[in-house]
């Protein structure tokens, strides 16, 4: 009587581990109710181990919250920290805006797009559990939890791919979560960590599709991944597709009742081939259904982000340059850091195990061939521009060009697991894998990425790995007791953990020494937040906190200002402010505040904060500053202007703002009044020492001297006041310097400005045609008084709507001091809302003399389309779910034991 086929333990495939020589019998089968226990243990172990090691690495690097040094490098301090602080306030109802609109940043910006880019992960909701003055701690906790979850998900996936010792799965899951990609990229760009979590989860969705299981949960997991961060979810989806294809080509248990039945009765070769391909095709269709439905469910957010990206300030095109192969090899090793090469470190023991797969005869040939081919092709795809563009959705990114490498790290760890899950590979495989690793380390010797800690860490890990192998071989030779197997696992853990700690420590240290950073949140920020809260008068007028350490200042300390840094910064907003003399960083995507009375009047900034630091900024010291508050009369947010936009007089004439392209002229056109006098063609003479240039001109005595030099890099000082030196840091295309006030015109009307460029910028500074403007404060005061008299008598603002009452009989154009980005609709009186007009980049509403109010409301572009696609996807999901509830798909099991992972035949297991 043939042995009974064993019922499948969901969702694990039925795999017989390779038995150690001398084993008496095969492992006893687990009950289905116990099948998930190893996965739960592995997931819990990986999460705990990952969290502990991540925190220990930070402690060794002396970084916050376990040390004194800041973690706020580059965008972590300038984007993600402020956005999470603002997100907390919004969740608690403490902001002026809502999920559609952010009134605080950029004079009014699309917040739904930013939410989907930076804050849509479910983990980000945890910020409400932390105090308002501890945003760094909240962000660190979110980051650590995401990384730990990624380790847990990978550990669970490994035991789904094949049964094996759960402690080893936990260690490999931790290796995935704490790869070089995580330390070098993910830990400081926390939104990308959702892709790290998504990759193993999407691979599980592929397994469910392959088995014909969970047709509802699969699309929901895809939707969650794409909702949390669509950018890295896109990369994770490609990686999961690669894993699914490999699994379809290397396994025989893909679900289909018809195919199995036909296969057992077919006698011709062609029908067998057709039957063999049909279940794979059905599995691919099921996977495609899950992905399409999931993306459709996430469409209300994904489409908003996509359209926001299209409207964002374009960054200069970036040409992809493949890294040298020696540098690629170096990045497999510990303690290496670079944003220009792929971060591929997963630990020497884990990598060595992955490299044993080609030599491991205990794993069937097609499995080895499938996984090796996939890993090689994915590795090559990192270096080829067409596939580089495919990985990055058609656009080569500015900054880090290898953002997808977490997928390759995951594939390598899957290969390591398949090679070791059935038992320690035989000596020939171990020697082969170690030999390949040695060649890899040798090829990396000349790389600039090699750190002084790299090879010592490798040597230590190899020594512990050899001891672990020795313990495992002794356990195989003498299968008595559990001491030796446990010792082998402990030694493996020590090798992986040691390298991970060294890598995390060194990457943090190198980053702080090589890239820009911001200090920790300290008294400067809390004092500014308190001062802003006391003076905030929105929507009567705006309160600008000025610049504080970091970026996105208003998100961190409150108020309403120009400062705004996002991947979705509108091109309209960036160009409008740059034309007015504002500066920017990040190639136009980070406009900064401009302390200028004319632009304060234009944008109704009635209260301005100014900070004087009490000392230099430091990595390990909290910043402090003295804050001064200045209140200035300004027009309301809504002013009324004649329909004709005044043009400036020609350069050199009385009360001229110079060229129509100058920032002074644009300010006057937007204000509607002439307030500057711009000297025509200031005389330029070289400094006697040849290190600079002097500008000479004449202006009305007592007026304020302003220098507009967006591309200038150096210092500028008004003759007679050398102590008041201003620094300009223009460096196109990345940085544009804002215009700055240099002082007051002396009684004789002579203006002499000494320019001292940076040596690398050249002796002759590049200046616009009309770089000097002299502001008449009395003219400005008269303009403010007139605009206030004819402007709105009352302004009301809700989450994404603004309403203003106007004097009776107002004609011309009502101008709202809000950038005219896509999504605004406005109306005068009781008229229906319609797409808003634009006047010099601001919202404009035509007036006919009858309307006594104007209303503007913002709806993020793509919300309606995304909602329609999401509703259609929900209907598709329901159409999938309802029939599935009415029937249970039967599973047909082969009567012979599966030969997926071992080339040695074995009998089918029995439940008897």
Secondary structure by P-SEA (a helix, b strand, c coil): cccccccccccccccccccccccccccccccccccaaaaaaaaaaaaaaaaaaaaaaaaaaccccccccccccccccccaaaaaaaaaaaaaccccccccccccccccccaaaaaaacccccccccccccccccaaaaaaaaaaaaaaaaaaaaaaaaaaaccccaaaaaaaaaaaaacccccccccccccaaaaaaaaaaaaaaaaaaaaccccaaaaaaaaaaaaacaaaaaaaaaaaaaaaaaaaacccccccaaaaaaaaccccaaaaaaaaaaaaaaaaaaaaaaaaaaaaaacccaaaaaaaaaacccccbbbbbbccaaaaaaaacccccccccccccccaaaaaaaaaccccccccaaaaaaaaaaaaaaaaaaccaaaaaaaaccccccccccccaaaaaaaaaaaaaaacccccccaaaaaaaaaaaaaaaaaaccccccccaaaaaaaaaaaaaaaaaaaaaaaaacccccaaaaaaaaaaaaaaaaaaaaaaaaaaaaaaacbbbbccccaaaaaaaaaaaaccccccbbbbccccccccccccccccccccccccccaaaaaaaaaacccccccccbbbbbbcaaaaaaacccbbbbbbbcccccccbbbbbbbbbbbbbbcccbbbbccbbbbbccccccccccccccaaaaaaaaaccccbbbbccccccccccccbbbbbbcccccbbbbbbbccccbbbbccccccbbbbbbcccccbbbccccccccccccbbbbbbbcccccccbbbbccccbbbbcaaaaaaaaaaaaaacccbbbbcccbbbbbbcccccccccccccccccbbbbccccccccbbbccccbbbbbcccccbbbbbbbccaaaaaaaaaaaaaaaaaaacaaaaabbbbbbbbcccccccccccccccccc
